[in-house]
Amino acid sequence: MGSLFRSEEMTLAQLYLQSDSAYYCISELGELGLVQFRDLNPDVNAFQRRYVNDVRRCDEMERRLRFLEKEIEKADIEISDNGDMPDAPPPANMIELETQFDKLELEIREINSNQERLNRNFLELTELRHILWQTANFFAEAEVAMVGGDIQRTDDEAALLEDVRTGSSPLSFVAGVIGRERVPTFERLLWRACRGNVFLKYQEIDGELRDPVTGDPMRKCVFILFFQGDQLRSRVKKICEGFRATQYPCPDTAAERREMAMGVATRIEDLSTVLSQTRDHRYRVLQAIAKNIRAWMIKVKKIKAIYHTLNMLNVDVTQKCLIGECWCPVTDLDEIQYALRRGHERSGSSVMPILNVMPTPMNPPTYNKVNKFTTGFQNIIDAYGVASYREVNPALFSIITFPFLFAVMFGDMGHGLLMFLFALVMVIKEKQLVHLKGGEIFGTFYNGRYIILLMGAFSMYTGFIYNDCFSKSFNIFGSSWNLDQIPIEPPADGTVTLDLDKNFAHHNPYPFGLDPIWQVASNKLTFTNSYKMKMSVTLGVIQMMFGVILGLFNHVYFRRYINIIGSFIPEVLFLGGIFGYLVFMIFFKWVAVSSSFRPATGGAPSLLIMLINMFLSFGNVAEAEKFYDGQAQVQSFLVVIAVLAVPWMLLMKPIYLIMQHKKKTASEAYVAFGGDNEDATPSLQDDGDQVIQHSEHSGNHEEPFSTGDTFVHQGIHTIEFCLGCISNTASYLRLWALSLAHAELSEVLWNMMFHLGLHMAGGLGYIAVFIVFAIWAALTIAILLIMEGLSAFLHALRLHWVEFNGKFYAGEGYKFQPFSFALILEGGSDD
């Protein structure tokens, strides 16, 4: 948690590696995952680098492994993954891996080719068998007709059978197979092209046929075409070729057809045996590959990552040493040295690697150490902007404030419990669910399971404060109202409402949360609106003030002392003088102003009117709006302080920077003419706005100082802060609005759905209550949990990004992306 408050201290280190040990040292650093290498060859083309051929070899091995993995998936074989992470093999083993992968690829391709050829032969024999069957059936019908069968036929078919029986016409026929979807068009074209001089007989194949290449099922029909003459034969063959119809030779006599059918059946039986053996052999080979392919893939990816990193290093003039630069955490330098020592021992080199820390004007990357609990909250902040180097990180505070503000808008014990249990199941079974492929939405819920867990827990807490559970209240401690004295007149629909008056209240308040009697009070909405609105303003001002105070930690750490005097102090005075006083008066009114407070106007003063009149009626407070003695003097003093804070914030810092710039210019001119600068006064801003923060890709030049730009930037900051205090305070009223909407939607669903089922009498009521409960539960999950939960999540996100982070968080850094095999294998780091 320590590095969550402020990112890890980073340093730029120079690395000297002997060529023989470079591969092993980089491998150990990849296993450690604490070093981010800089590319020292940005102007060198990727195809001209030293290890480009090794990267290409890795690409080719990856291609072969992807081919094998695809074949395994086609065969529905499970790829074993025992969670082992094999080390990167030595460079000499690459040849062995390449040979092994090439052999396996050739073997699988040869098996696939043989199986495809066998499948094609099997398909052709199957189609030929069906052709022989259908042809035999057709000519058998001709024999039946010759004997005198009573089969009903068309005139053309009867005439054709008579010609076949008597042999009076020299008819020819062609038999083949065509796709079922092409038959209508095929028949129509034959009729038009041959002018009706062709007779077509077709029958759909009952058995299932499969494509020999893809294995997809196909539906085909057997057809027989009768025609006369060579001209029609030529037309028929061209039409068959155009429709991709397969033609097969068919004997003219029945004896030859029977003999051919017996031969085809024998060949099909033999071919089925060979196909079965081929499939078994292919399955065994792929099953053996599946046991090792995950480890092979990890090894190849590690080798590729190592050579890709080596391409980022420079080679010295002797070609025996590689020089690299890398960012690494200062606290982990010993671990990095130990990893380099292990790589040196593995390589057997005689020269030890050297890690040299060097100063640099470049801005280091931001590195926050996180775990599975804090990762989700850190991602929320990083989505707004990566923290500048060593800047205060809001993620630490968001662990509490984010789920709490969500719960203020979502407060309900029942809904919070459902959300908490849903997240708790994912937390308990996280090891089983980590490999579950549930889609992008499930992955989002799984990665944010700890955020959802806290949101559910805080929602139960705020629901307990609101005394709200599925729009109903619990009377745990007993009501603080004298219910016996309140007159109750139940209306016709049986719904009881009470008009609560101060005369029926005890002096002791309800111990925790809202009194359950407010659930049936006629003025419930008026009371809860006032309560939640004041609570929202209070929470908002407290969080904004906390953000301003966090800015003080940044100013002190970066030694920007002028920002403390010129920004922090006037910001606190402006925010506290107006809105801090408003929060104080909210508590003062709750504590000091009782229900018996009755000024001349007959009611308690309004806080909103008081805030407006602080400026419009400066120095005067009407008797009807007076809370305490001396209120006019206190409010006048606070208004003067807040107004004076504006020019203070606007002018002090620019004037100081201009004076510092003039003093610096004069000092440089004095030194240029031979003087010394020992008497120069120290600056209040050692590392402030005049110092340019260099990014890794920027030059080391300072931008020229501009008086106009300084005033403009400070003016923008002043206007943004002053107007932001007003708009941001109003923005926190979304806490009240969404809490009201959630409570009212929950009450509407209860009264319009479940309440009706509970009031049905008789046997129909027992059945209706189950149906209504199912509908009510479905709508509760869909609307109140998912839609309202997402809405509250987005609003809580906005309050942290804009209202909270805007008070102190710059977010102008860049993320630390270490060379880590774990990140590469998870897809979280680009090569």
C-alpha angles and dihedrals in degrees: 000000000000095000091048092074091052129004121257118277107255133200135191112238132190116222125205115193131176111236093241094053099035094091094052094043092051089048091055091047089052090054090050095047099202102111131081112197123213119222106244092183103056093144095050116097115244090239093054099055124113101251099035092116091055090050089051091051089053090050090053092049090049090052091053092047091050089052091051092046091052091051090049091052090050089054091051092238117154114237109228116232115179093173095251118147108207117206121250107274121238116271091252090063092062091084091052092050092047091051093048094048092046091051093049093047093050091047094051092045091050091048090048091049093050092045091049091050091048091048090051091050090047090051092049092049091047091051091047090051091053090048091052091048094049093044091050090049092051094050091043088058088053089056090049090051090049091054090050107267120175097228111146112234141165121261093253093049092047091050091048092050090050091053091048091049096048098033090223093139126049095233122175127201138199123204127197149129128266135177113271094233091057097052099091093049091042092053093046094050093048090053093050099040095047095036093236095305094120127078116210124199119180138171130186117244109244098203122079116258124197132206108254092221107038100020092228117148117258132198115214140170132218113228135189120198122198119196141147128234137020094267092061090044090058092048093047093051092049092050091049091051091048092054092044091242114164114229121207130192112253123188119236098225127066093231092056091047092052092048091048091048091053091051091048091050091052092049091048091053093050091045092051090055092050092047091051092051091047092052091048092050092048091048092051092049093048091045090056090048092049091061092061108023095091091054091045091051091051092050093050093047091050092049091049092048091050094052091044089055092046088057088062092061128087124238119224123230093265092057088225101096134055120210122201140169124217142172115234137165114264092224091057099050091106092054090049091051090050091050090052089050091053091050090050091052092049092052095048090223121160096218119074118225115250125221111193122185111217134184119247138179091220121111109251122228121261116253122182116179108227138174133205090280099050098035094086094051092046090052090054090056094042089054087063093044138309111263118255114252111293092353119146106273116224092202092084092059094037089067086076106020097049098056090038095055088044089053092050087062095037100038110156126124094215097045091043091052092053091049091046093051092047091054092041091058090052091048094049094045097036093123092054093044098046092084095039113118100215099148133257096301094053090046090055092051092046095050090049096043094120091049090052090046092056092042090055093047093049090045089058089050095050090042087056089052091048088043088226126142115163087335091306130106133223122226096213103148100025125259120287092218127091096244092178091064098046112096111235122198109176112212125227096273092057095243111136120214127178131207102219115211129181090242090071097049129105119230091240115079126223106281098235131008127339123342108253090228088076088070090075098031118119091220094047094117093050092051098044092045091055092044097048094042092055090043091053093051091047094051091045096052091045093052093046091049089049089053091052090050090051087056087062089061089055093049093050095045094048091040093238092150094161087063089059092054099033101038116010099050096047090044091055091046094049096044095040096041094058112018097023088056089050091055090048090053091050090059091039091054091048093050107031104029109071129189089264092062102118117164123183092285092058098242143068116276118266117245092209092054089047092054093049094046091052086078104024096045099034112190095004130094119183116231091242090056097044119119102173141356115280093023093134093055094046093049093046090052092050093049091051090049092049093047093048090050090066099064088036090058092041102049113022099071097044092047091050092048091050091051091048091050092051091048091049092049092050091047092051090049090050092051091047090059094053104275129122130240102218095119095055111130118241117256126240087223112052095164104013140125095311091062112084115227104225118214120213092262098041129096124251097248128120121232114240116261115254123192093201094051091049092055092043094051093047091045091053090049092049094049092044093051097045095046090038092058089059098040094041092051089052089046091061088063085082085081089064095041097051093042089054092047092049093049093047093047090050091050093047092052091050096047097042098041121016095027091060093052093050092054096053112108131211131020091319089061092058090054095041094052091062092048094045091046091054091051092045092049092048093050091045092055095041099043109022101033104032106025098032091039091053091047092051090046092054093047092049088050091053093048090055097042099045111017099035106027092040091069097063113350120102098177094193099132132103125238125257107246107187126198096255129160090207092058092044093052091047091051092243096121132051119229 
